[in-house]
Each structure stands twice: as structure tokens, then as C-alpha cells.
Amino acid sequence: MSQKEATDIAEKEANSGKAREWKLERVSDDKQTWEVNVLEKVNETEVTIDAENGEVLEVEEDDD
């Protein structure tokens, strides 16, 4: 999965804001995830996506 595809998924999942940070991480020998931070004003949403199939694994919101 490309960074662009991960961005589209993360921005849709966060409902608003723009992706600002990306990290492709190997979590095991056969699995990678994209961690995408989506920012809108003071709200930040981190979306973790399976890099193979595009499944959203976790959504974490931080509104500090």
C-alpha cells in the first residue's frame, strides 16, 4: 500500500484534518503497518493501518 492510499484511509477515518506525519513500521516478519497522524487545529488523530490490506487497526484521538 502506498503512502497516498494510507493517507486517504486515515483522513477518512479521522473525519477531518490533513495527514501530516507518516511512519511505515514492520511489526513482524510478515506484517507492516502505516501510522498516520492527521491534524486539525488542536486535534490529532493517529490511525494505524495494515499496510498489506488497508484494514484500520486502531484509531487514537488526542485533543490536548
MARRO-333666 format. One record per atom (N, C-alpha, C, O): x, y, z; residue number from 1. Coordinates in nm, 3 decimals, decimal comma. Atoms other than C-alpha are relative to their C-alpha. Layout:
// MARRO-333666
<site xx="X" yy="Y" zz="Z" gutor="NUM"/>
...
END
This chain:
// MARRO-333666
<site xx="0,085" yy="-0,118" zz="0,000" gutor="1"/>
<site xx="0,000" yy="0,000" zz="0,000" gutor="1"/>
<site xx="0,089" yy="0,123" zz="0,000" gutor="1"/>
<site xx="0,188" yy="0,131" zz="0,073" gutor="1"/>
<site xx="-0,079" yy="-0,123" zz="0,010" gutor="2"/>
<site xx="0,133" yy="0,341" zz="-0,092" gutor="2"/>
<site xx="-0,033" yy="0,098" zz="0,113" gutor="2"/>
<site xx="-0,134" yy="0,083" zz="0,183" gutor="2"/>
<site xx="0,024" yy="-0,104" zz="-0,100" gutor="3"/>
<site xx="0,162" yy="0,640" zz="0,138" gutor="3"/>
<site xx="-0,127" yy="0,076" zz="-0,034" gutor="3"/>
<site xx="-0,202" yy="0,114" zz="0,056" gutor="3"/>
<site xx="0,123" yy="-0,071" zz="0,043" gutor="4"/>
<site xx="-0,113" yy="0,810" zz="-0,066" gutor="4"/>
<site xx="-0,125" yy="-0,078" zz="0,039" gutor="4"/>
<site xx="-0,221" yy="-0,019" zz="0,089" gutor="4"/>
<site xx="0,116" yy="0,082" zz="-0,039" gutor="5"/>
<site xx="-0,352" yy="0,519" zz="-0,010" gutor="5"/>
<site xx="-0,020" yy="0,003" zz="0,151" gutor="5"/>
<site xx="-0,134" yy="0,014" zz="0,197" gutor="5"/>
<site xx="0,010" yy="-0,006" zz="-0,147" gutor="6"/>
<site xx="-0,274" yy="0,520" zz="0,364" gutor="6"/>
<site xx="-0,053" yy="0,136" zz="0,044" gutor="6"/>
<site xx="-0,132" yy="0,145" zz="0,137" gutor="6"/>
<site xx="0,047" yy="-0,135" zz="-0,031" gutor="7"/>
<site xx="-0,331" yy="0,897" zz="0,371" gutor="7"/>
<site xx="-0,151" yy="0,010" zz="-0,021" gutor="7"/>
<site xx="-0,222" yy="0,062" zz="0,064" gutor="7"/>
<site xx="0,144" yy="-0,006" zz="0,030" gutor="8"/>
<site xx="-0,674" yy="0,864" zz="0,208" gutor="8"/>
<site xx="-0,082" yy="-0,073" zz="0,106" gutor="8"/>
<site xx="-0,184" yy="-0,022" zz="0,151" gutor="8"/>
<site xx="0,071" yy="0,079" zz="-0,102" gutor="9"/>
<site xx="-0,782" yy="0,594" zz="0,456" gutor="9"/>
<site xx="0,001" yy="0,075" zz="0,133" gutor="9"/>
<site xx="-0,102" yy="0,085" zz="0,199" gutor="9"/>
<site xx="-0,013" yy="-0,067" zz="-0,131" gutor="10"/>
<site xx="-0,651" yy="0,787" zz="0,760" gutor="10"/>
<site xx="-0,084" yy="0,126" zz="0,006" gutor="10"/>
<site xx="-0,151" yy="0,150" zz="0,107" gutor="10"/>
<site xx="0,078" yy="-0,124" zz="0,000" gutor="11"/>
<site xx="-0,812" yy="1,118" zz="0,661" gutor="11"/>
<site xx="-0,149" yy="-0,031" zz="0,004" gutor="11"/>
<site xx="-0,225" yy="0,040" zz="0,070" gutor="11"/>
<site xx="0,141" yy="0,040" zz="-0,003" gutor="12"/>
<site xx="-1,145" yy="0,944" zz="0,600" gutor="12"/>
<site xx="-0,037" yy="-0,048" zz="0,141" gutor="12"/>
<site xx="-0,144" yy="-0,014" zz="0,191" gutor="12"/>
<site xx="0,026" yy="0,055" zz="-0,133" gutor="13"/>
<site xx="-1,122" yy="0,764" zz="0,936" gutor="13"/>
<site xx="-0,006" yy="0,111" zz="0,105" gutor="13"/>
<site xx="-0,085" yy="0,103" zz="0,199" gutor="13"/>
<site xx="-0,005" yy="-0,110" zz="-0,096" gutor="14"/>
<site xx="-1,039" yy="1,088" zz="1,122" gutor="14"/>
<site xx="-0,115" yy="0,099" zz="-0,020" gutor="14"/>
<site xx="-0,140" yy="0,182" zz="0,067" gutor="14"/>
<site xx="0,114" yy="-0,086" zz="0,033" gutor="15"/>
<site xx="-1,338" yy="1,265" zz="0,958" gutor="15"/>
<site xx="0,036" yy="0,142" zz="-0,040" gutor="15"/>
<site xx="-0,041" yy="0,205" zz="-0,112" gutor="15"/>
<site xx="-0,042" yy="-0,134" zz="0,040" gutor="16"/>
<site xx="-1,148" yy="1,593" zz="0,923" gutor="16"/>
<site xx="0,148" yy="0,016" zz="0,026" gutor="16"/>
<site xx="0,208" yy="-0,061" zz="0,101" gutor="16"/>
<site xx="-0,142" yy="-0,024" zz="-0,017" gutor="17"/>
<site xx="-0,798" yy="1,733" zz="0,904" gutor="17"/>
<site xx="0,080" yy="-0,055" zz="-0,115" gutor="17"/>
<site xx="0,027" yy="-0,118" zz="-0,207" gutor="17"/>
<site xx="-0,092" yy="0,043" zz="0,104" gutor="18"/>
<site xx="-0,495" yy="1,660" zz="0,691" gutor="18"/>
<site xx="0,111" yy="-0,084" zz="0,062" gutor="18"/>
<site xx="0,158" yy="-0,056" zz="0,172" gutor="18"/>
<site xx="-0,111" yy="0,085" zz="-0,045" gutor="19"/>
<site xx="-0,231" yy="1,389" zz="0,725" gutor="19"/>
<site xx="0,127" yy="0,083" zz="-0,001" gutor="19"/>
<site xx="0,155" yy="0,153" zz="-0,099" gutor="19"/>
<site xx="-0,122" yy="-0,079" zz="-0,012" gutor="20"/>
<site xx="0,096" yy="1,543" zz="0,843" gutor="20"/>
<site xx="0,124" yy="-0,084" zz="0,028" gutor="20"/>
<site xx="0,235" yy="-0,041" zz="-0,002" gutor="20"/>
<site xx="-0,114" yy="0,087" zz="-0,032" gutor="21"/>
<site xx="0,316" yy="1,253" zz="0,958" gutor="21"/>
<site xx="-0,034" yy="-0,143" zz="-0,037" gutor="21"/>
<site xx="-0,146" yy="-0,189" zz="-0,016" gutor="21"/>
<site xx="0,018" yy="0,139" zz="0,041" gutor="22"/>
<site xx="0,363" yy="0,901" zz="0,826" gutor="22"/>
<site xx="0,117" yy="-0,083" zz="0,051" gutor="22"/>
<site xx="0,231" yy="-0,037" zz="0,051" gutor="22"/>
<site xx="-0,107" yy="0,091" zz="-0,037" gutor="23"/>
<site xx="0,558" yy="0,605" zz="0,956" gutor="23"/>
<site xx="-0,040" yy="-0,140" zz="-0,042" gutor="23"/>
<site xx="-0,144" yy="-0,192" zz="-0,002" gutor="23"/>
<site xx="0,020" yy="0,139" zz="0,041" gutor="24"/>
<site xx="0,582" yy="0,265" zz="0,790" gutor="24"/>
<site xx="0,084" yy="-0,085" zz="0,094" gutor="24"/>
<site xx="0,205" yy="-0,069" zz="0,102" gutor="24"/>
<site xx="-0,066" yy="0,076" zz="-0,105" gutor="25"/>
<site xx="0,666" yy="0,015" zz="1,060" gutor="25"/>
<site xx="-0,017" yy="-0,150" zz="-0,021" gutor="25"/>
<site xx="-0,128" yy="-0,197" zz="-0,049" gutor="25"/>
<site xx="0,007" yy="0,146" zz="0,007" gutor="26"/>
<site xx="0,750" yy="-0,356" zz="1,046" gutor="26"/>
<site xx="-0,032" yy="-0,050" zz="0,140" gutor="26"/>
<site xx="0,046" yy="-0,029" zz="0,233" gutor="26"/>
<site xx="0,040" yy="0,050" zz="-0,132" gutor="27"/>
<site xx="0,564" yy="-0,524" zz="1,334" gutor="27"/>
<site xx="0,031" yy="-0,148" zz="0,016" gutor="27"/>
<site xx="0,030" yy="-0,200" zz="0,128" gutor="27"/>
<site xx="-0,045" yy="0,140" zz="-0,004" gutor="28"/>
<site xx="0,666" yy="-0,881" zz="1,243" gutor="28"/>
<site xx="0,063" yy="-0,031" zz="-0,135" gutor="28"/>
<site xx="0,068" yy="0,055" zz="-0,223" gutor="28"/>
<site xx="-0,065" yy="0,036" zz="0,127" gutor="29"/>
<site xx="0,843" yy="-1,070" zz="0,966" gutor="29"/>
<site xx="-0,093" yy="0,014" zz="-0,120" gutor="29"/>
<site xx="-0,047" yy="0,042" zz="-0,231" gutor="29"/>
<site xx="0,093" yy="-0,004" zz="0,114" gutor="30"/>
<site xx="0,529" yy="-1,071" zz="0,753" gutor="30"/>
<site xx="-0,107" yy="0,107" zz="0,011" gutor="30"/>
<site xx="-0,207" yy="0,102" zz="-0,061" gutor="30"/>
<site xx="0,104" yy="-0,102" zz="-0,016" gutor="31"/>
<site xx="0,337" yy="-0,763" zz="0,869" gutor="31"/>
<site xx="0,062" yy="0,138" zz="0,018" gutor="31"/>
<site xx="0,155" yy="0,157" zz="0,097" gutor="31"/>
<site xx="-0,038" yy="-0,140" zz="-0,012" gutor="32"/>
<site xx="0,384" yy="-0,389" zz="0,824" gutor="32"/>
<site xx="-0,125" yy="0,083" zz="0,023" gutor="32"/>
<site xx="-0,234" yy="0,048" zz="-0,023" gutor="32"/>
<site xx="0,111" yy="-0,093" zz="-0,020" gutor="33"/>
<site xx="0,164" yy="-0,103" zz="0,937" gutor="33"/>
<site xx="0,043" yy="0,141" zz="-0,035" gutor="33"/>
<site xx="0,161" yy="0,177" zz="-0,025" gutor="33"/>
<site xx="-0,018" yy="-0,144" zz="0,014" gutor="34"/>
<site xx="0,128" yy="0,259" zz="0,845" gutor="34"/>
<site xx="-0,057" yy="0,065" zz="0,125" gutor="34"/>
<site xx="-0,169" yy="0,033" zz="0,165" gutor="34"/>
<site xx="0,053" yy="-0,087" zz="-0,105" gutor="35"/>
<site xx="0,093" yy="0,501" zz="1,136" gutor="35"/>
<site xx="-0,007" yy="0,139" zz="-0,061" gutor="35"/>
<site xx="0,095" yy="0,196" zz="-0,100" gutor="35"/>
<site xx="0,021" yy="-0,131" zz="0,063" gutor="36"/>
<site xx="-0,057" yy="0,824" zz="1,004" gutor="36"/>
<site xx="-0,061" yy="0,094" zz="0,102" gutor="36"/>
<site xx="-0,164" yy="0,062" zz="0,162" gutor="36"/>
<site xx="0,054" yy="-0,101" zz="-0,089" gutor="37"/>
<site xx="-0,109" yy="1,136" zz="1,214" gutor="37"/>
<site xx="-0,076" yy="0,103" zz="-0,084" gutor="37"/>
<site xx="-0,022" yy="0,162" zz="-0,177" gutor="37"/>
<site xx="0,086" yy="-0,095" zz="0,069" gutor="38"/>
<site xx="-0,398" yy="1,352" zz="1,097" gutor="38"/>
<site xx="-0,026" yy="0,115" zz="0,098" gutor="38"/>
<site xx="-0,071" yy="0,093" zz="0,210" gutor="38"/>
<site xx="0,014" yy="-0,117" zz="-0,086" gutor="39"/>
<site xx="-0,408" yy="1,707" zz="1,237" gutor="39"/>
<site xx="-0,109" yy="0,092" zz="-0,049" gutor="39"/>
<site xx="-0,123" yy="0,118" zz="-0,169" gutor="39"/>
<site xx="0,097" yy="-0,106" zz="0,028" gutor="40"/>
<site xx="-0,692" yy="1,955" zz="1,257" gutor="40"/>
<site xx="-0,002" yy="0,092" zz="0,120" gutor="40"/>
<site xx="-0,049" yy="0,055" zz="0,228" gutor="40"/>
<site xx="-0,012" yy="-0,098" zz="-0,110" gutor="41"/>
<site xx="-0,631" yy="2,266" zz="1,467" gutor="41"/>
<site xx="0,073" yy="-0,063" zz="0,117" gutor="41"/>
<site xx="0,190" yy="-0,096" zz="0,104" gutor="41"/>
<site xx="-0,068" yy="0,057" zz="-0,117" gutor="42"/>
<site xx="-0,556" yy="2,129" zz="1,816" gutor="42"/>
<site xx="-0,024" yy="-0,150" zz="0,014" gutor="42"/>
<site xx="0,030" yy="-0,213" zz="0,104" gutor="42"/>
<site xx="0,030" yy="0,143" zz="-0,006" gutor="43"/>
<site xx="-0,690" yy="1,779" zz="1,748" gutor="43"/>
<site xx="0,097" yy="-0,080" zz="-0,085" gutor="43"/>
<site xx="0,126" yy="-0,043" zz="-0,199" gutor="43"/>
<site xx="-0,086" yy="0,091" zz="0,074" gutor="44"/>
<site xx="-0,458" yy="1,498" zz="1,644" gutor="44"/>
<site xx="-0,058" yy="-0,140" zz="0,009" gutor="44"/>
<site xx="-0,094" yy="-0,186" zz="0,118" gutor="44"/>
<site xx="0,049" yy="0,137" zz="0,004" gutor="45"/>
<site xx="-0,574" yy="1,154" zz="1,537" gutor="45"/>
<site xx="0,109" yy="-0,087" zz="-0,062" gutor="45"/>
<site xx="0,157" yy="-0,059" zz="-0,172" gutor="45"/>
<site xx="-0,097" yy="0,095" zz="0,054" gutor="46"/>
<site xx="-0,330" yy="0,866" zz="1,493" gutor="46"/>
<site xx="-0,074" yy="-0,124" zz="-0,046" gutor="46"/>
<site xx="-0,144" yy="-0,188" zz="0,032" gutor="46"/>
<site xx="0,068" yy="0,114" zz="0,059" gutor="47"/>
<site xx="-0,457" yy="0,596" zz="1,261" gutor="47"/>
<site xx="0,105" yy="-0,104" zz="-0,038" gutor="47"/>
<site xx="0,201" yy="-0,074" zz="-0,110" gutor="47"/>
<site xx="-0,089" yy="0,110" zz="0,034" gutor="48"/>
<site xx="-0,281" yy="0,260" zz="1,237" gutor="48"/>
<site xx="-0,071" yy="-0,089" zz="-0,100" gutor="48"/>
<site xx="-0,184" yy="-0,134" zz="-0,078" gutor="48"/>
<site xx="0,060" yy="0,071" zz="0,112" gutor="49"/>
<site xx="-0,344" yy="0,075" zz="0,912" gutor="49"/>
<site xx="0,090" yy="-0,116" zz="-0,040" gutor="49"/>
<site xx="0,212" yy="-0,102" zz="-0,048" gutor="49"/>
<site xx="-0,075" yy="0,115" zz="0,052" gutor="50"/>
<site xx="-0,240" yy="-0,271" zz="0,794" gutor="50"/>
<site xx="0,048" yy="0,038" zz="-0,141" gutor="50"/>
<site xx="-0,033" yy="0,067" zz="-0,229" gutor="50"/>
<site xx="-0,058" yy="-0,044" zz="0,127" gutor="51"/>
<site xx="-0,002" yy="-0,190" zz="0,505" gutor="51"/>
<site xx="-0,028" yy="-0,098" zz="-0,114" gutor="51"/>
<site xx="-0,010" yy="-0,063" zz="-0,231" gutor="51"/>
<site xx="0,027" yy="0,100" zz="0,103" gutor="52"/>
<site xx="-0,099" yy="-0,509" zz="0,320" gutor="52"/>
<site xx="-0,142" yy="0,012" zz="-0,056" gutor="52"/>
<site xx="-0,161" yy="0,011" zz="-0,178" gutor="52"/>
<site xx="0,139" yy="0,006" zz="0,047" gutor="53"/>
<site xx="-0,479" yy="-0,492" zz="0,307" gutor="53"/>
<site xx="-0,081" yy="0,127" zz="0,027" gutor="53"/>
<site xx="-0,197" yy="0,134" zz="-0,014" gutor="53"/>
<site xx="0,070" yy="-0,126" zz="-0,023" gutor="54"/>
<site xx="-0,573" yy="-0,139" zz="0,424" gutor="54"/>
<site xx="-0,096" yy="0,000" zz="0,117" gutor="54"/>
<site xx="-0,169" yy="0,097" zz="0,138" gutor="54"/>
<site xx="0,089" yy="0,007" zz="-0,116" gutor="55"/>
<site xx="-0,760" yy="-0,255" zz="0,734" gutor="55"/>
<site xx="0,045" yy="0,098" zz="0,107" gutor="55"/>
<site xx="0,163" yy="0,105" zz="0,140" gutor="55"/>
<site xx="-0,030" yy="-0,092" zz="-0,110" gutor="56"/>
<site xx="-0,780" yy="0,011" zz="1,006" gutor="56"/>
<site xx="0,009" yy="-0,084" zz="0,128" gutor="56"/>
<site xx="-0,087" yy="-0,150" zz="0,168" gutor="56"/>
<site xx="-0,024" yy="0,081" zz="-0,119" gutor="57"/>
<site xx="-0,630" yy="-0,150" zz="1,316" gutor="57"/>
<site xx="-0,027" yy="0,077" zz="0,128" gutor="57"/>
<site xx="-0,069" yy="0,018" zz="0,227" gutor="57"/>
<site xx="0,018" yy="-0,079" zz="-0,121" gutor="58"/>
<site xx="-0,650" yy="0,138" zz="1,563" gutor="58"/>
<site xx="-0,017" yy="0,147" zz="-0,036" gutor="58"/>
<site xx="0,046" yy="0,196" zz="-0,130" gutor="58"/>
<site xx="0,018" yy="-0,144" zz="0,014" gutor="59"/>
<site xx="-0,770" yy="0,498" zz="1,587" gutor="59"/>
<site xx="0,012" yy="0,059" zz="0,139" gutor="59"/>
<site xx="-0,063" yy="0,024" zz="0,230" gutor="59"/>
<site xx="-0,025" yy="-0,061" zz="-0,130" gutor="60"/>
<site xx="-0,638" yy="0,708" zz="1,872" gutor="60"/>
<site xx="-0,009" yy="0,152" zz="-0,014" gutor="60"/>
<site xx="0,064" yy="0,212" zz="-0,092" gutor="60"/>
<site xx="0,020" yy="-0,146" zz="0,009" gutor="61"/>
<site xx="-0,758" yy="1,066" zz="1,925" gutor="61"/>
<site xx="0,063" yy="0,068" zz="0,120" gutor="61"/>
<site xx="0,054" yy="0,020" zz="0,233" gutor="61"/>
<site xx="-0,063" yy="-0,079" zz="-0,105" gutor="62"/>
<site xx="-0,567" yy="1,326" zz="2,122" gutor="62"/>
<site xx="-0,041" yy="0,145" zz="-0,023" gutor="62"/>
<site xx="-0,007" yy="0,204" zz="-0,126" gutor="62"/>
<site xx="0,048" yy="-0,138" zz="0,018" gutor="63"/>
<site xx="-0,730" yy="1,666" zz="2,177" gutor="63"/>
<site xx="0,057" yy="0,094" zz="0,104" gutor="63"/>
<site xx="-0,010" yy="0,187" zz="0,149" gutor="63"/>
<site xx="-0,067" yy="-0,088" zz="-0,099" gutor="64"/>
<site xx="-0,481" yy="1,824" zz="2,419" gutor="64"/>
<site xx="0,027" yy="0,136" zz="-0,058" gutor="64"/>
<site xx="0,081" yy="0,222" zz="0,011" gutor="64"/>
END
